Structures are given as C-alpha cells and as structure tokens.
Amino acid sequence: MTFSLQRLRTSFGIDGVAFKWFQSYLTGRTQHVRRGSDLSATVQLICGVPQGSVLGPILFIMYIADLVSVIEQHDLSPHLYADDTQIYGFCPPSDVGHLVQDISGCVDTVGDWMSSNRLQLNSDKTELMWLTTARRQQRLPTLGPTIGRLTTEITPCKAVRDL
C-alpha cells in the first residue's frame, strides 16, 4: 500500500508519537519466501502492510477514503464494502444516455485514481445492472458504457452479486 506517511499528517492530523509509531510500523520492513528448506533473497518492502495485521483494515479504509469523493464528483453514489465498490446513479428515462456517459466518465476517473494508488480496476468483474419497470426495460440501451480506457464494453446483466 503506497499509503503516504505525509498524508497521515495532512489528511488525518496524525502527528507526534502517533506519527512515529505509524512510521516505524510502515517502513523498514523486509520479506523473504521459504519453500521447504530453500530461502529466497530478502527484499526491502516499499508498500503494503503485514498480512493479517490488526491495523490492515483500518489503514485500508484510510487509504481508499478519497475514492468516495472521486465518485461523488460525477454526481453518482458509492457503496464500499471491503475491496468491493459499487457505483449507483439514477435518472428519468429520457436521460439514460447522459447517465451512461456519467458512469463511463466516473469509471475512467476511478481507474485513474486506482492506478495512481497502485491498485487495478478489474474490468472482468465490472458489471452494470439497470433497474426499471418491465415496460421501460425495452427502452434501455442493450449495450452498457465503455468502461475505462481499456475499451471494455459492459453488457447489462439481469442479476449481480452484492456483498
């Protein structure tokens, strides 16, 4: 996790002894791999938190806190659960084309934010679901927006998994 120690100070107001504690927790760590009796070379870690650590989930929440505002800038609503993000939008039937553009632009921005934070948008797990009456369902586009700069087109689906 490329969680900037400076960000702890500026965004979250952590300073003094608490800042030094976070600094010692997040820097100067090494890793190696053991397979049987073989041991790999030790490497210095430049990102991440210890797996299974108590602070891991808290730091992850702090790490992705900006993602909410990135989505809201597009007049859409986010729902985050663990590492799953859902983006919601609504519109009158006459504005479906505009909503598709908003979603596509938002996903582009989210993808850029994720790249700059060493995360990756998985277009294979990206889904789109229209919620409307049966009568209006026929007036919706059969193709979804092009997601991200990957030019992956999302086909609307009838059911999605909600964590």
C-alpha positions in Angstrom: 0.0 0.0 0.0 1.5 3.3 -1.0 0.0 5.0 1.9 1.9 8.2 2.2 3.1 9.0 5.7 2.8 12.7 4.8 -0.9 12.0 4.2 -1.2 10.8 7.8 -0.2 14.2 8.9 -2.1 16.4 6.4 -5.4 14.4 5.8 -5.8 12.7 9.2 -3.9 15.0 11.6 -1.7 12.3 13.0 1.5 13.7 14.4 4.0 13.4 17.2 4.4 10.0 18.9 1.5 8.5 17.0 3.1 9.5 13.7 6.4 8.0 14.7 4.6 4.8 15.7 2.9 4.6 12.2 6.2 5.4 10.6 8.0 2.6 12.3 5.1 0.2 11.5 5.1 1.0 7.8 8.8 1.5 6.9 11.9 -0.6 7.1 10.2 -3.9 6.6 11.7 -6.8 4.7 10.3 -10.0 3.2 11.6 -13.4 2.0 9.9 -16.6 0.8 10.6 -20.0 2.3 9.9 -23.2 0.3 10.9 -26.3 2.2 14.5 -25.6 3.2 15.1 -23.1 0.4 15.0 -19.4 1.3 14.8 -16.6 -1.2 16.8 -13.4 -1.0 15.5 -10.8 1.4 14.0 -7.7 -0.2 13.0 -4.3 1.2 9.3 -3.7 1.1 8.2 -0.3 -0.2 4.5 -0.8 0.1 1.9 -2.9 1.9 1.0 -3.8 5.5 1.7 -7.0 7.2 -0.9 -9.6 6.2 -3.4 -10.4 8.9 -2.4 -7.3 10.9 -4.9 -5.6 13.2 -4.2 -2.2 11.6 -4.5 -3.5 8.0 -8.3 -2.9 7.6 -8.1 0.5 9.3 -5.2 1.6 7.1 -7.1 0.2 4.0 -10.1 2.4 4.9 -7.9 5.4 5.3 -6.1 4.6 2.1 -9.3 4.5 0.0 -11.2 7.2 1.8 -10.6 9.6 -1.2 -12.4 7.2 -3.5 -15.8 8.3 -2.2 -15.2 11.9 -3.2 -13.9 10.8 -6.6 -17.2 9.0 -7.3 -19.3 11.8 -5.9 -17.6 14.4 -8.2 -19.6 12.6 -11.0 -22.9 13.1 -9.2 -23.1 9.3 -8.5 -23.3 7.5 -5.2 -20.7 5.0 -3.9 -21.2 1.9 -1.8 -18.0 0.4 -0.5 -17.6 -2.9 1.3 -14.1 -4.3 1.9 -12.4 -4.1 -1.5 -15.7 -4.1 -3.5 -17.0 -0.8 -4.8 -20.5 -0.2 -6.2 -21.5 3.0 -8.0 -25.1 4.0 -8.2 -26.9 6.6 -10.3 -30.4 7.3 -11.3 -32.2 9.4 -13.9 -35.5 9.8 -15.6 -36.0 7.6 -18.7 -35.2 10.5 -21.1 -31.7 10.9 -19.6 -30.4 7.4 -19.8 -27.7 8.4 -22.4 -26.5 11.1 -20.0 -26.3 8.6 -17.1 -24.3 6.2 -19.3 -21.8 9.0 -20.0 -21.6 9.9 -16.3 -20.9 6.3 -15.4 -18.3 5.9 -18.1 -16.5 9.1 -17.0 -16.7 8.1 -13.4 -15.2 4.7 -14.0 -12.4 6.3 -16.1 -11.7 8.6 -13.1 -11.8 5.7 -10.6 -9.4 3.8 -12.8 -7.0 6.7 -13.0 -7.3 7.1 -9.2 -6.7 3.4 -8.7 -3.6 3.4 -11.0 -2.1 6.4 -9.1 -2.6 4.4 -5.9 -1.1 1.2 -7.2 -4.5 -0.6 -7.4 -6.1 -2.1 -10.5 -9.6 -1.9 -11.8 -10.7 -5.4 -12.8 -12.9 -4.9 -15.9 -13.7 -8.6 -15.9 -15.6 -8.1 -12.6 -17.2 -4.9 -13.6 -21.0 -5.2 -14.1 -23.9 -3.0 -15.0 -27.5 -3.5 -14.0 -30.4 -1.4 -15.0 -33.3 -1.2 -12.5 -36.6 -0.1 -14.0 -40.1 -1.2 -14.7 -40.7 -4.1 -17.2 -42.4 -1.7 -19.6 -39.4 0.7 -19.6 -36.8 -2.1 -19.8 -37.3 -2.2 -23.6 -36.3 1.5 -23.9 -32.9 1.0 -22.3 -29.7 0.6 -24.3 -28.8 -3.0 -24.9 -25.1 -2.2 -24.5 -23.6 -0.6 -21.5 -20.9 2.1 -21.3 -17.4 1.5 -22.4 -15.6 1.0 -19.1 -12.3 2.7 -18.6 -9.6 3.4 -21.0 -9.4 -0.3 -21.6 -12.3 0.0 -24.1 -14.1 -2.9 -22.5 -17.8 -2.6 -23.2 -20.0 -3.8 -20.4 -23.2 -5.7 -21.3 -26.0 -5.1 -18.8 -26.9 -8.1 -16.8 -30.1 -9.2 -15.1 -28.5 -10.2 -11.7 -25.4 -9.2 -9.9 -23.8 -10.4 -6.7 -24.0 -8.0 -3.8 -21.5 -8.5 -1.0 
